[in-house]
Amino acid sequence: MFKTFDTNNDGFIERSDFLTFYENASRSKAETVRENLRHHCIRADLKKLSEVKEDESFEAHDMPRFKISKNDEYFSLLMSLLDH
């Protein structure tokens, strides 16, 4: 990697050289690049998971446990599955 992308031969890869490397890798090894991004908690839309605030406001009546417990048919069905 350094032989190819250390353009000024100082033992370091400059930002622009790294971006060139990554661009080449994303074209030739797309799946590997995607996997590397996933391992660094980068989503498919290239946003960091830590920087994304998901909408976490749920009403109680929207929650599955509420719907199951308030509907006798659903509750009985669920309990019957546990018996088997």
Jmol script that loads the backbone (N, CA, C; Angstrom):
load data "model"
ATOM      1  N   MET A   1       0.816  -1.181   0.000  1.00  0.00           N
ATOM      2  CA  MET A   1       0.000   0.000   0.000  1.00  0.00           C
ATOM      3  C   MET A   1       0.865   1.252   0.000  1.00  0.00           C
ATOM      4  N   PHE A   2       1.901   1.271   0.828  1.00  0.00           N
ATOM      5  CA  PHE A   2       2.756   2.449   0.885  1.00  0.00           C
ATOM      6  C   PHE A   2       3.532   2.652  -0.413  1.00  0.00           C
ATOM      7  N   LYS A   3       3.940   1.535  -1.026  1.00  0.00           N
ATOM      8  CA  LYS A   3       4.677   1.663  -2.292  1.00  0.00           C
ATOM      9  C   LYS A   3       3.846   2.361  -3.346  1.00  0.00           C
ATOM     10  N   THR A   4       2.556   2.082  -3.340  1.00  0.00           N
ATOM     11  CA  THR A   4       1.674   2.646  -4.362  1.00  0.00           C
ATOM     12  C   THR A   4       1.139   4.017  -3.984  1.00  0.00           C
ATOM     13  N   PHE A   5       0.778   4.213  -2.715  1.00  0.00           N
ATOM     14  CA  PHE A   5       0.031   5.411  -2.344  1.00  0.00           C
ATOM     15  C   PHE A   5       0.812   6.442  -1.524  1.00  0.00           C
ATOM     16  N   ASP A   6       2.035   6.161  -1.140  1.00  0.00           N
ATOM     17  CA  ASP A   6       2.877   7.171  -0.482  1.00  0.00           C
ATOM     18  C   ASP A   6       3.597   7.939  -1.588  1.00  0.00           C
ATOM     19  N   THR A   7       2.884   8.892  -2.165  1.00  0.00           N
ATOM     20  CA  THR A   7       3.394   9.563  -3.373  1.00  0.00           C
ATOM     21  C   THR A   7       4.627  10.419  -3.117  1.00  0.00           C
ATOM     22  N   ASN A   8       4.800  10.927  -1.898  1.00  0.00           N
ATOM     23  CA  ASN A   8       5.997  11.744  -1.638  1.00  0.00           C
ATOM     24  C   ASN A   8       7.073  10.960  -0.876  1.00  0.00           C
ATOM     25  N   ASN A   9       6.886   9.656  -0.722  1.00  0.00           N
ATOM     26  CA  ASN A   9       7.887   8.753  -0.119  1.00  0.00           C
ATOM     27  C   ASN A   9       8.388   9.209   1.249  1.00  0.00           C
ATOM     28  N   ASP A  10       7.477   9.694   2.083  1.00  0.00           N
ATOM     29  CA  ASP A  10       7.880  10.121   3.420  1.00  0.00           C
ATOM     30  C   ASP A  10       7.495   9.116   4.502  1.00  0.00           C
ATOM     31  N   GLY A  11       6.974   7.952   4.094  1.00  0.00           N
ATOM     32  CA  GLY A  11       6.574   6.929   5.056  1.00  0.00           C
ATOM     33  C   GLY A  11       5.173   7.126   5.607  1.00  0.00           C
ATOM     34  N   PHE A  12       4.491   8.133   5.107  1.00  0.00           N
ATOM     35  CA  PHE A  12       3.115   8.411   5.532  1.00  0.00           C
ATOM     36  C   PHE A  12       2.226   8.484   4.308  1.00  0.00           C
ATOM     37  N   ILE A  13       0.983   8.163   4.509  1.00  0.00           N
ATOM     38  CA  ILE A  13       0.026   8.310   3.415  1.00  0.00           C
ATOM     39  C   ILE A  13      -0.800   9.554   3.699  1.00  0.00           C
ATOM     40  N   GLU A  14      -0.727  10.482   2.805  1.00  0.00           N
ATOM     41  CA  GLU A  14      -1.475  11.732   2.950  1.00  0.00           C
ATOM     42  C   GLU A  14      -2.962  11.458   2.774  1.00  0.00           C
ATOM     43  N   ARG A  15      -3.774  12.385   3.235  1.00  0.00           N
ATOM     44  CA  ARG A  15      -5.224  12.232   3.137  1.00  0.00           C
ATOM     45  C   ARG A  15      -5.653  11.997   1.690  1.00  0.00           C
ATOM     46  N   SER A  16      -5.161  12.784   0.782  1.00  0.00           N
ATOM     47  CA  SER A  16      -5.550  12.639  -0.623  1.00  0.00           C
ATOM     48  C   SER A  16      -5.130  11.283  -1.177  1.00  0.00           C
ATOM     49  N   ASP A  17      -3.959  10.789  -0.753  1.00  0.00           N
ATOM     50  CA  ASP A  17      -3.498   9.472  -1.188  1.00  0.00           C
ATOM     51  C   ASP A  17      -4.393   8.364  -0.612  1.00  0.00           C
ATOM     52  N   PHE A  18      -4.797   8.519   0.660  1.00  0.00           N
ATOM     53  CA  PHE A  18      -5.676   7.537   1.270  1.00  0.00           C
ATOM     54  C   PHE A  18      -7.025   7.524   0.559  1.00  0.00           C
ATOM     55  N   LEU A  19      -7.546   8.688   0.235  1.00  0.00           N
ATOM     56  CA  LEU A  19      -8.824   8.755  -0.468  1.00  0.00           C
ATOM     57  C   LEU A  19      -8.730   8.105  -1.846  1.00  0.00           C
ATOM     58  N   THR A  20      -7.604   8.260  -2.505  1.00  0.00           N
ATOM     59  CA  THR A  20      -7.392   7.589  -3.789  1.00  0.00           C
ATOM     60  C   THR A  20      -7.384   6.076  -3.594  1.00  0.00           C
ATOM     61  N   PHE A  21      -6.674   5.614  -2.551  1.00  0.00           N
ATOM     62  CA  PHE A  21      -6.655   4.185  -2.233  1.00  0.00           C
ATOM     63  C   PHE A  21      -8.070   3.672  -1.971  1.00  0.00           C
ATOM     64  N   TYR A  22      -8.826   4.404  -1.152  1.00  0.00           N
ATOM     65  CA  TYR A  22     -10.163   3.947  -0.780  1.00  0.00           C
ATOM     66  C   TYR A  22     -11.108   3.967  -1.971  1.00  0.00           C
ATOM     67  N   GLU A  23     -10.972   4.947  -2.819  1.00  0.00           N
ATOM     68  CA  GLU A  23     -11.799   5.001  -4.029  1.00  0.00           C
ATOM     69  C   GLU A  23     -11.508   3.804  -4.925  1.00  0.00           C
ATOM     70  N   ASN A  24     -10.229   3.495  -5.100  1.00  0.00           N
ATOM     71  CA  ASN A  24      -9.854   2.321  -5.900  1.00  0.00           C
ATOM     72  C   ASN A  24     -10.389   1.030  -5.269  1.00  0.00           C
ATOM     73  N   ALA A  25     -10.262   0.925  -3.958  1.00  0.00           N
ATOM     74  CA  ALA A  25     -10.732  -0.272  -3.262  1.00  0.00           C
ATOM     75  C   ALA A  25     -12.242  -0.406  -3.370  1.00  0.00           C
ATOM     76  N   SER A  26     -12.956   0.720  -3.290  1.00  0.00           N
ATOM     77  CA  SER A  26     -14.418   0.640  -3.360  1.00  0.00           C
ATOM     78  C   SER A  26     -14.896   0.205  -4.738  1.00  0.00           C
ATOM     79  N   ARG A  27     -14.085   0.435  -5.737  1.00  0.00           N
ATOM     80  CA  ARG A  27     -14.443  -0.007  -7.089  1.00  0.00           C
ATOM     81  C   ARG A  27     -14.060  -1.460  -7.327  1.00  0.00           C
ATOM     82  N   SER A  28     -12.917  -1.863  -6.819  1.00  0.00           N
ATOM     83  CA  SER A  28     -12.442  -3.223  -7.101  1.00  0.00           C
ATOM     84  C   SER A  28     -12.839  -4.246  -6.039  1.00  0.00           C
ATOM     85  N   LYS A  29     -13.089  -3.791  -4.809  1.00  0.00           N
ATOM     86  CA  LYS A  29     -13.441  -4.703  -3.708  1.00  0.00           C
ATOM     87  C   LYS A  29     -14.613  -4.115  -2.933  1.00  0.00           C
ATOM     88  N   ALA A  30     -15.712  -3.880  -3.621  1.00  0.00           N
ATOM     89  CA  ALA A  30     -16.861  -3.183  -3.033  1.00  0.00           C
ATOM     90  C   ALA A  30     -17.393  -3.878  -1.782  1.00  0.00           C
ATOM     91  N   GLU A  31     -17.529  -5.182  -1.830  1.00  0.00           N
ATOM     92  CA  GLU A  31     -18.075  -5.897  -0.676  1.00  0.00           C
ATOM     93  C   GLU A  31     -17.163  -5.780   0.538  1.00  0.00           C
ATOM     94  N   THR A  32     -15.865  -5.839   0.338  1.00  0.00           N
ATOM     95  CA  THR A  32     -14.909  -5.693   1.435  1.00  0.00           C
ATOM     96  C   THR A  32     -15.010  -4.305   2.048  1.00  0.00           C
ATOM     97  N   VAL A  33     -15.132  -3.294   1.216  1.00  0.00           N
ATOM     98  CA  VAL A  33     -15.258  -1.924   1.715  1.00  0.00           C
ATOM     99  C   VAL A  33     -16.546  -1.776   2.524  1.00  0.00           C
ATOM    100  N   ARG A  34     -17.651  -2.327   2.012  1.00  0.00           N
ATOM    101  CA  ARG A  34     -18.918  -2.252   2.756  1.00  0.00           C
ATOM    102  C   ARG A  34     -18.800  -2.952   4.108  1.00  0.00           C
ATOM    103  N   GLU A  35     -18.153  -4.101   4.112  1.00  0.00           N
ATOM    104  CA  GLU A  35     -17.970  -4.839   5.361  1.00  0.00           C
ATOM    105  C   GLU A  35     -17.110  -4.040   6.338  1.00  0.00           C
ATOM    106  N   ASN A  36     -16.042  -3.424   5.854  1.00  0.00           N
ATOM    107  CA  ASN A  36     -15.196  -2.586   6.713  1.00  0.00           C
ATOM    108  C   ASN A  36     -15.995  -1.430   7.301  1.00  0.00           C
ATOM    109  N   LEU A  37     -16.827  -0.803   6.498  1.00  0.00           N
ATOM    110  CA  LEU A  37     -17.655   0.302   6.987  1.00  0.00           C
ATOM    111  C   LEU A  37     -18.632  -0.187   8.058  1.00  0.00           C
ATOM    112  N   ARG A  38     -19.229  -1.354   7.844  1.00  0.00           N
ATOM    113  CA  ARG A  38     -20.148  -1.919   8.844  1.00  0.00           C
ATOM    114  C   ARG A  38     -19.425  -2.174  10.166  1.00  0.00           C
ATOM    115  N   HIS A  39     -18.197  -2.672  10.083  1.00  0.00           N
ATOM    116  CA  HIS A  39     -17.420  -2.943  11.300  1.00  0.00           C
ATOM    117  C   HIS A  39     -17.076  -1.664  12.040  1.00  0.00           C
ATOM    118  N   HIS A  40     -17.094  -0.552  11.360  1.00  0.00           N
ATOM    119  CA  HIS A  40     -16.829   0.747  11.988  1.00  0.00           C
ATOM    120  C   HIS A  40     -18.120   1.510  12.268  1.00  0.00           C
ATOM    121  N   CYS A  41     -19.242   0.764  12.292  1.00  0.00           N
ATOM    122  CA  CYS A  41     -20.562   1.311  12.626  1.00  0.00           C
ATOM    123  C   CYS A  41     -20.994   2.426  11.681  1.00  0.00           C
ATOM    124  N   ILE A  42     -20.728   2.225  10.406  1.00  0.00           N
ATOM    125  CA  ILE A  42     -21.190   3.155   9.376  1.00  0.00           C
ATOM    126  C   ILE A  42     -22.345   2.466   8.652  1.00  0.00           C
ATOM    127  N   ARG A  43     -23.472   3.174   8.569  1.00  0.00           N
ATOM    128  CA  ARG A  43     -24.648   2.602   7.918  1.00  0.00           C
ATOM    129  C   ARG A  43     -24.494   2.624   6.398  1.00  0.00           C
ATOM    130  N   ALA A  44     -25.437   1.989   5.716  1.00  0.00           N
ATOM    131  CA  ALA A  44     -25.407   1.931   4.249  1.00  0.00           C
ATOM    132  C   ALA A  44     -25.539   3.322   3.626  1.00  0.00           C
ATOM    133  N   ASP A  45     -26.165   4.256   4.349  1.00  0.00           N
ATOM    134  CA  ASP A  45     -26.285   5.625   3.831  1.00  0.00           C
ATOM    135  C   ASP A  45     -25.085   6.483   4.235  1.00  0.00           C
ATOM    136  N   LEU A  46     -24.030   5.825   4.748  1.00  0.00           N
ATOM    137  CA  LEU A  46     -22.749   6.428   5.137  1.00  0.00           C
ATOM    138  C   LEU A  46     -22.856   7.366   6.341  1.00  0.00           C
ATOM    139  N   LYS A  47     -23.836   7.144   7.182  1.00  0.00           N
ATOM    140  CA  LYS A  47     -23.952   7.898   8.426  1.00  0.00           C
ATOM    141  C   LYS A  47     -23.474   7.019   9.565  1.00  0.00           C
ATOM    142  N   LYS A  48     -22.738   7.616  10.515  1.00  0.00           N
ATOM    143  CA  LYS A  48     -22.295   6.880  11.688  1.00  0.00           C
ATOM    144  C   LYS A  48     -23.499   6.593  12.579  1.00  0.00           C
ATOM    145  N   LEU A  49     -23.563   5.384  13.098  1.00  0.00           N
ATOM    146  CA  LEU A  49     -24.657   5.027  13.993  1.00  0.00           C
ATOM    147  C   LEU A  49     -24.716   5.957  15.200  1.00  0.00           C
ATOM    148  N   SER A  50     -23.557   6.363  15.712  1.00  0.00           N
ATOM    149  CA  SER A  50     -23.517   7.217  16.893  1.00  0.00           C
ATOM    150  C   SER A  50     -24.042   8.624  16.620  1.00  0.00           C
ATOM    151  N   GLU A  51     -24.113   9.022  15.357  1.00  0.00           N
ATOM    152  CA  GLU A  51     -24.568  10.369  15.023  1.00  0.00           C
ATOM    153  C   GLU A  51     -26.034  10.405  14.591  1.00  0.00           C
ATOM    154  N   VAL A  52     -26.666   9.240  14.555  1.00  0.00           N
ATOM    155  CA  VAL A  52     -28.047   9.159  14.092  1.00  0.00           C
ATOM    156  C   VAL A  52     -28.949   8.985  15.293  1.00  0.00           C
ATOM    157  N   LYS A  53     -29.891   9.882  15.427  1.00  0.00           N
ATOM    158  CA  LYS A  53     -30.866   9.744  16.501  1.00  0.00           C
ATOM    159  C   LYS A  53     -32.163   9.243  15.887  1.00  0.00           C
ATOM    160  N   GLU A  54     -32.483   8.027  16.233  1.00  0.00           N
ATOM    161  CA  GLU A  54     -33.711   7.410  15.726  1.00  0.00           C
ATOM    162  C   GLU A  54     -34.901   7.953  16.504  1.00  0.00           C
ATOM    163  N   ASP A  55     -36.025   7.981  15.851  1.00  0.00           N
ATOM    164  CA  ASP A  55     -37.254   8.395  16.500  1.00  0.00           C
ATOM    165  C   ASP A  55     -37.663   7.305  17.485  1.00  0.00           C
ATOM    166  N   GLU A  56     -37.612   7.631  18.766  1.00  0.00           N
ATOM    167  CA  GLU A  56     -37.887   6.644  19.799  1.00  0.00           C
ATOM    168  C   GLU A  56     -39.183   6.929  20.536  1.00  0.00           C
ATOM    169  N   SER A  57     -40.017   7.748  19.971  1.00  0.00           N
ATOM    170  CA  SER A  57     -41.257   8.081  20.668  1.00  0.00           C
ATOM    171  C   SER A  57     -42.367   7.138  20.208  1.00  0.00           C
ATOM    172  N   PHE A  58     -42.695   6.208  21.079  1.00  0.00           N
ATOM    173  CA  PHE A  58     -43.756   5.251  20.804  1.00  0.00           C
ATOM    174  C   PHE A  58     -44.883   5.482  21.799  1.00  0.00           C
ATOM    175  N   GLU A  59     -46.078   5.421  21.321  1.00  0.00           N
ATOM    176  CA  GLU A  59     -47.234   5.457  22.206  1.00  0.00           C
ATOM    177  C   GLU A  59     -47.432   4.051  22.761  1.00  0.00           C
ATOM    178  N   ALA A  60     -47.930   3.959  23.970  1.00  0.00           N
ATOM    179  CA  ALA A  60     -48.127   2.653  24.605  1.00  0.00           C
ATOM    180  C   ALA A  60     -49.040   1.765  23.777  1.00  0.00           C
ATOM    181  N   HIS A  61     -50.070   2.330  23.200  1.00  0.00           N
ATOM    182  CA  HIS A  61     -51.019   1.517  22.427  1.00  0.00           C
ATOM    183  C   HIS A  61     -50.432   1.014  21.109  1.00  0.00           C
ATOM    184  N   ASP A  62     -49.257   1.528  20.713  1.00  0.00           N
ATOM    185  CA  ASP A  62     -48.595   1.053  19.497  1.00  0.00           C
ATOM    186  C   ASP A  62     -47.664  -0.122  19.759  1.00  0.00           C
ATOM    187  N   MET A  63     -47.384  -0.393  21.004  1.00  0.00           N
ATOM    188  CA  MET A  63     -46.437  -1.430  21.355  1.00  0.00           C
ATOM    189  C   MET A  63     -47.089  -2.809  21.250  1.00  0.00           C
ATOM    190  N   PRO A  64     -46.345  -3.826  20.771  1.00  0.00           N
ATOM    191  CA  PRO A  64     -46.907  -5.178  20.616  1.00  0.00           C
ATOM    192  C   PRO A  64     -47.475  -5.750  21.913  1.00  0.00           C
ATOM    193  N   ARG A  65     -46.787  -5.531  23.025  1.00  0.00           N
ATOM    194  CA  ARG A  65     -47.276  -6.109  24.282  1.00  0.00           C
ATOM    195  C   ARG A  65     -48.642  -5.540  24.667  1.00  0.00           C
ATOM    196  N   PHE A  66     -48.888  -4.275  24.348  1.00  0.00           N
ATOM    197  CA  PHE A  66     -50.187  -3.672  24.622  1.00  0.00           C
ATOM    198  C   PHE A  66     -51.266  -4.326  23.764  1.00  0.00           C
ATOM    199  N   LYS A  67     -50.984  -4.474  22.479  1.00  0.00           N
ATOM    200  CA  LYS A  67     -51.961  -5.056  21.556  1.00  0.00           C
ATOM    201  C   LYS A  67     -52.285  -6.502  21.924  1.00  0.00           C
ATOM    202  N   ILE A  68     -51.265  -7.258  22.299  1.00  0.00           N
ATOM    203  CA  ILE A  68     -51.474  -8.666  22.660  1.00  0.00           C
ATOM    204  C   ILE A  68     -52.263  -8.778  23.961  1.00  0.00           C
ATOM    205  N   SER A  69     -51.886  -7.983  24.944  1.00  0.00           N
ATOM    206  CA  SER A  69     -52.551  -8.106  26.243  1.00  0.00           C
ATOM    207  C   SER A  69     -53.985  -7.581  26.226  1.00  0.00           C
ATOM    208  N   LYS A  70     -54.308  -6.686  25.327  1.00  0.00           N
ATOM    209  CA  LYS A  70     -55.660  -6.119  25.258  1.00  0.00           C
ATOM    210  C   LYS A  70     -56.599  -6.905  24.344  1.00  0.00           C
ATOM    211  N   ASN A  71     -56.065  -7.881  23.608  1.00  0.00           N
ATOM    212  CA  ASN A  71     -56.893  -8.662  22.704  1.00  0.00           C
ATOM    213  C   ASN A  71     -56.875 -10.121  23.182  1.00  0.00           C
ATOM    214  N   ASP A  72     -58.014 -10.576  23.710  1.00  0.00           N
ATOM    215  CA  ASP A  72     -58.075 -11.928  24.279  1.00  0.00           C
ATOM    216  C   ASP A  72     -57.708 -13.007  23.269  1.00  0.00           C
ATOM    217  N   GLU A  73     -58.102 -12.829  22.032  1.00  0.00           N
ATOM    218  CA  GLU A  73     -57.807 -13.825  21.008  1.00  0.00           C
ATOM    219  C   GLU A  73     -56.296 -13.942  20.783  1.00  0.00           C
ATOM    220  N   TYR A  74     -55.613 -12.801  20.655  1.00  0.00           N
ATOM    221  CA  TYR A  74     -54.153 -12.803  20.466  1.00  0.00           C
ATOM    222  C   TYR A  74     -53.453 -13.405  21.686  1.00  0.00           C
ATOM    223  N   PHE A  75     -53.930 -13.004  22.872  1.00  0.00           N
ATOM    224  CA  PHE A  75     -53.304 -13.480  24.098  1.00  0.00           C
ATOM    225  C   PHE A  75     -53.448 -14.991  24.236  1.00  0.00           C
ATOM    226  N   SER A  76     -54.623 -15.497  23.968  1.00  0.00           N
ATOM    227  CA  SER A  76     -54.868 -16.951  24.053  1.00  0.00           C
ATOM    228  C   SER A  76     -54.023 -17.707  23.040  1.00  0.00           C
ATOM    229  N   LEU A  77     -53.925 -17.161  21.847  1.00  0.00           N
ATOM    230  CA  LEU A  77     -53.101 -17.790  20.817  1.00  0.00           C
ATOM    231  C   LEU A  77     -51.639 -17.845  21.245  1.00  0.00           C
ATOM    232  N   LEU A  78     -51.139 -16.759  21.781  1.00  0.00           N
ATOM    233  CA  LEU A  78     -49.755 -16.711  22.240  1.00  0.00           C
ATOM    234  C   LEU A  78     -49.518 -17.725  23.364  1.00  0.00           C
ATOM    235  N   MET A  79     -50.435 -17.792  24.305  1.00  0.00           N
ATOM    236  CA  MET A  79     -50.299 -18.740  25.420  1.00  0.00           C
ATOM    237  C   MET A  79     -50.367 -20.183  24.905  1.00  0.00           C
ATOM    238  N   SER A  80     -51.203 -20.442  23.922  1.00  0.00           N
ATOM    239  CA  SER A  80     -51.290 -21.805  23.382  1.00  0.00           C
ATOM    240  C   SER A  80     -49.977 -22.222  22.706  1.00  0.00           C
ATOM    241  N   LEU A  81     -49.293 -21.259  22.118  1.00  0.00           N
ATOM    242  CA  LEU A  81     -47.982 -21.566  21.506  1.00  0.00           C
ATOM    243  C   LEU A  81     -46.951 -21.940  22.566  1.00  0.00           C
ATOM    244  N   LEU A  82     -47.054 -21.358  23.717  1.00  0.00           N
ATOM    245  CA  LEU A  82     -46.110 -21.675  24.799  1.00  0.00           C
ATOM    246  C   LEU A  82     -46.335 -23.070  25.367  1.00  0.00           C
ATOM    247  N   ASP A  83     -47.558 -23.552  25.243  1.00  0.00           N
ATOM    248  CA  ASP A  83     -47.881 -24.884  25.759  1.00  0.00           C
ATOM    249  C   ASP A  83     -47.269 -26.000  24.927  1.00  0.00           C
ATOM    250  N   HIS A  84     -46.882 -25.711  23.714  1.00  0.00           N
ATOM    251  CA  HIS A  84     -46.406 -26.779  22.813  1.00  0.00           C
ATOM    252  C   HIS A  84     -44.936 -26.944  22.873  1.00  0.00           C
TER     253      HIS A  84
END
end "model"
wireframe off; spacefill off
backbone 0.3
color backbone group
